[in-house]
Amino acid sequence: MMFAPHSHAADAFEFTVTQSASSVTYSFGVNSPFTGSLIGENDPLKPPAQQTRSKRFANLFSCGSFGATQNDPVTISGALVAGGSNSSGTPAVRPSGTFKLAINPAANTCELRDFSSNLIASGAISIAASLNNFTYQSFCTVNPSCSAPFLFAIPSLTVGQASVTGLTAVQNPGTPAPGTLTPTGPSSWTFTVPVSLTVTPTLAFNGAPLAADPQIVPAIITGTVTRTGSTAVATASATIDASPAPVTTPTALPPTPLSIPTDSALCPGINVITTLTLTSQTLTSQSTIALSAAGNLIPCRCDTDGSGTLTAADIFDYLNLWFANDPRADINGGGVQASDIFDFLNCWFTPAFGC
């Protein structure tokens, strides 16, 4: 029986992103209309007690006296709004991640697999948050004393921070994304790969989680790869536009402490607890990633003699290893057994990734 030799279709490298040499430029926006209530914090562990009391129209400008334990919820509504981007002069956002890239210079093709990146590996992103078109039931407060008659909606009330605490972009594991390869030198190429990524953001408002479902996003990853023997270096960039359809299911946030800013027109300095229900949520998100990565050659499992060409000698060399119970004959990681022979032959006749 004759076995025709065949050269490796491609050489594959496994890359690890160099975090210090990579960066992410982002812009985010959240707009969530809400209804809910606020109430004085009135925490016995934080004296003096801070209380709220709703007012009747007849006493619009008069607070009068509070009962010793009186603390009434106050109806509020508006929209939770947050947005921002990083620009020159702000701390750089650094991503981490790994990916596999197979290059076939003879055919001018490449293949990307297992791309996985934490886009904010350097830490959470904080964005100023405000309550826009904020309306409230007329109320009074104690400690500090304040009268807040409802005369008009407050256009914007700064209330703290919205945070992006997680942002990942992941290619479906094991699913290849084919692309093109263009030579730029004896051992260097540019590449372009269209790929689908599952983008998963994790958001919070003053520590309370906000709804943000994973989204499958098309992206085009472009870059350069330069090979030196069994190692390679690569750069890659892509723009990821993850702006999902608005969430229309109401989302209740847990009770959240809120300190009214001291420069606010609404009872400055008082601490309250807000209980909000987001009636809808619109998220806009765009990130541009610039990655630098170092890679190592992924060995071809069935090129037993390491010649770079699959020949009959690889089969006989492998069988010698298998009968000797040599650990190098363990193709699938389960110990040397009969299934390794079948996996080896599958690799040889239908070369696996990197062969």
MARLO-710205 format. One record per residue (C-alpha): x, y negated, z; residue in one letter. Coordinates in steps of 0.2 Angstrom, whole numbers, padded with zeros to 4 digits, always signed. Each point is the difference from the previous one (the first is absolute). Layout:
# MARLO-710205
XYZA...
# end
This chain:
# MARLO-710205
+0000+0000+0000M+0007-0017-0005M-0002-0016+0010F+0002-0016-0010A+0010-0013+0010P-0008-0017+0002H+0007-0016+0007S-0008-0009+0014H-0014-0010-0006A+0004-0014+0013A+0010-0004+0015D-0010-0005+0015A+0006-0011+0014F-0008-0003+0017E+0001-0018+0005F-0001-0008+0017T-0004-0019+0000V+0013-0011+0008T-0010-0011+0011Q+0012-0014+0003S+0002-0003-0019A-0019+0002-0004S-0014-0013+0002S-0019-0003-0002V-0009-0015-0005T-0018+0000+0006Y-0016-0010+0000S-0016+0005+0010F-0017-0007+0004G-0014+0006+0010V-0018-0007+0001N-0013+0008+0011S-0016-0009+0004P-0006+0005+0018F-0013-0001+0013T+0003+0002+0019G+0002-0008+0016S+0012-0007+0012L+0000+0000+0019I+0012-0007+0014G+0014+0011+0004E-0005-0001+0019N+0014+0012+0004D+0003+0002+0019P+0018+0004-0003L+0002-0017-0009K-0007-0013+0012P-0009-0012-0002P-0015+0008-0007A-0004-0006-0018Q-0019+0000-0003Q-0011-0005-0014T-0019-0004+0000R-0012-0003-0014S-0010-0017+0000K-0017-0004-0004R-0003-0014-0013F-0008-0012+0013A+0017+0001+0010N+0011-0001-0016L+0012-0012+0008F-0001+0005+0018S+0008+0015+0008C-0006+0000+0018G+0006+0013+0012S+0004+0018-0003F-0005+0014+0011G+0014+0009+0009A+0001+0014-0012T-0009-0007-0015Q+0008+0004-0016N-0011+0000-0016D+0004+0007-0017P+0000-0014-0013V-0006+0005-0018T+0013-0005-0014I+0002+0003-0018S+0012-0005-0014G+0014+0008-0010A+0016+0008+0005L+0013-0007-0012V+0019+0004-0001A+0012-0002-0014G+0018-0003-0004G+0016+0005-0009S+0019+0001+0003N+0011-0013-0009S+0017-0006+0000S+0006-0005+0018G-0011+0014+0008T+0007+0016+0007P+0002+0013-0014A-0012+0015+0000V+0010+0016-0002R-0007+0016-0007P+0006+0018+0002S-0003+0016-0009G+0005+0014-0011T-0003+0006-0018F+0006+0013-0013K+0005-0005-0018L+0005+0012-0013A+0009-0007-0015I+0001+0008-0018N+0012-0011-0010P-0001+0012-0015A-0019-0003-0001A+0000-0018+0007N-0013+0006+0013T-0001+0000+0019C-0012+0006+0013E-0004-0007+0017L-0006+0011+0014R-0004-0002+0019D+0001-0019+0001F-0004-0006+0017S+0004-0017+0008S-0004-0009+0016N-0001-0017-0007L+0001-0009+0017I+0013+0011+0008A+0008-0015+0008S-0015-0004+0011G-0018-0006+0000A-0005-0015-0010I-0010-0013+0010S-0012-0012-0009I-0009-0015+0008A-0018+0003+0002A-0015-0011+0002S-0019+0000+0002L-0007-0010-0014N-0017-0009+0000N-0001+0005+0018F-0018-0002+0008T-0004+0002+0018Y-0015-0001+0012Q+0002-0015+0011S+0009+0005+0016F+0010-0007+0015C+0015+0007+0008T+0009+0000+0017V+0018+0000+0003N+0003-0011-0010P-0017-0009+0000S-0006-0003-0017C-0017-0004-0009S-0001+0007-0018A-0016-0006-0008P-0003+0007-0017F+0000-0015-0011L+0008+0007-0015F+0010+0015-0006A+0019-0001+0003I+0009+0001-0017P+0015+0010+0007S+0004+0006+0017L+0018+0007+0002T-0002+0016+0010V+0017+0010-0001G+0007+0012-0011Q-0005+0013-0013A+0013+0013-0002S+0006+0013-0013V+0007+0013+0011T+0002+0013-0014G+0001+0001-0019L+0005+0015-0009T+0000+0005-0019A+0001+0018-0003V+0000+0010-0017Q-0010+0017+0001N+0013+0012+0006P+0006+0012-0014G-0009-0009-0014T+0012-0006-0013P+0000-0017-0008A+0008+0000-0017P+0009-0015-0007G+0013-0007-0012T+0019-0001+0002L+0011-0012-0010T+0019+0001+0000P+0009-0016+0005T+0018+0008+0001G+0009+0016+0001P-0008+0006+0016S-0014-0014+0003S-0018-0002-0005W-0015-0010+0002T-0017+0009+0004F-0018-0004+0000T-0013+0011+0008V-0019-0002+0001P-0006+0008+0017V-0015+0000+0011S+0003-0004+0018L-0011+0002+0015T+0002-0016+0010V-0005+0000+0018T-0001-0016+0010P-0002-0001+0019T-0008-0016+0006L-0004-0008+0017A-0007-0016+0007F+0007-0005+0017N+0003+0018+0002G-0017+0007-0005A+0001+0011-0016P-0008-0006-0016L-0007+0012-0013A+0011+0003-0015A-0002+0016-0009D+0014+0008-0011P+0000-0005-0018Q+0007+0008-0016I+0009-0013-0009V+0008+0001-0018P+0018-0007+0000A+0015-0001-0012I+0017+0003+0008I+0014-0006-0010T+0019+0000+0004G+0017+0006-0003T+0010+0016+0004V+0019+0002-0001T+0007+0017+0002R+0017+0005+0007T+0002+0019+0000G-0012+0007+0013S-0005-0017+0007T-0010-0014-0007A-0006-0018+0005V-0016-0007-0006A-0010-0016+0001T-0019+0000-0002A-0013-0013+0000S-0019+0000-0001A-0015-0011+0004T-0014+0008+0010I-0017-0008-0001D-0011+0008+0013A-0015-0011+0001S-0014+0013+0004P-0019-0002-0003A-0008-0010+0015P-0005+0010+0015V-0019-0002+0002T-0003+0011+0015T-0001-0010+0016P+0015+0003+0011T+0000-0003+0019A+0016-0006+0008L+0003+0004+0018P-0001-0014+0013P+0015-0011-0003T+0008-0013+0011P+0001-0017-0008L+0008-0016+0007S-0008-0016-0008I+0015-0011-0005P+0004-0015+0010T-0002-0011-0015D-0017+0007-0005S-0016-0010+0000A-0009+0015+0008L+0003+0001+0019C+0019+0000-0001P+0010+0011+0011G-0014+0012+0005I+0003+0019-0001N-0015+0010-0007V-0004+0017-0005I-0006+0002-0018T-0011+0014-0007T-0001-0001-0018L-0009+0010-0014T+0008-0003-0017L-0015+0001-0012T+0012+0002-0015S+0018-0001-0004Q+0010-0006-0015T+0019+0004-0001L+0012-0006-0013T+0018+0007+0000S+0014-0001-0012Q+0018+0005+0003S+0015+0000-0011T+0014+0012+0006I+0018+0000-0005A+0009+0016+0005L+0019+0005+0000S+0003+0018+0003A+0014+0013+0001A-0003+0017-0007G+0007+0018+0000N-0001+0013-0013L-0014+0013+0003I+0008+0017-0003P-0008+0011-0013C-0006+0016+0009R+0003+0012-0014C+0017-0007-0007D+0009+0012+0011T+0017-0003-0006D-0002-0019-0001G+0005-0001-0018S-0014-0012-0005G-0007+0012-0013T-0012+0015+0004L+0007+0016-0007T-0002+0018+0003A+0015-0001+0012A-0010-0010+0012D-0013+0015+0001I+0014+0013+0003F+0009-0011+0013D-0017-0003+0009Y-0004+0019+0001L+0017+0003+0007N-0003-0013+0014L-0018+0008+0003W+0006+0018+0002F+0014-0007+0011A-0013-0008+0011N+0010-0016-0002D-0010-0015+0007P+0003-0010-0017R-0013+0013-0007A-0013-0008+0011D-0009-0010-0014I-0016-0004+0009N+0006-0003+0018G-0009+0016+0008G+0016+0011+0001G+0007+0012-0014V-0015+0010-0006Q-0008+0006-0016A-0009-0016-0003S+0016-0009-0002D+0004+0010-0016I-0017-0005-0008F+0003-0018+0005D+0018+0000-0007F-0007+0007-0017L-0014-0013+0000N+0013-0013+0002C+0012+0007-0013W-0014+0003-0014F-0009-0016+0004T+0013-0012+0008P-0006-0008+0016A+0002-0019+0004F+0018-0004-0002G+0005+0015-0011C
# end
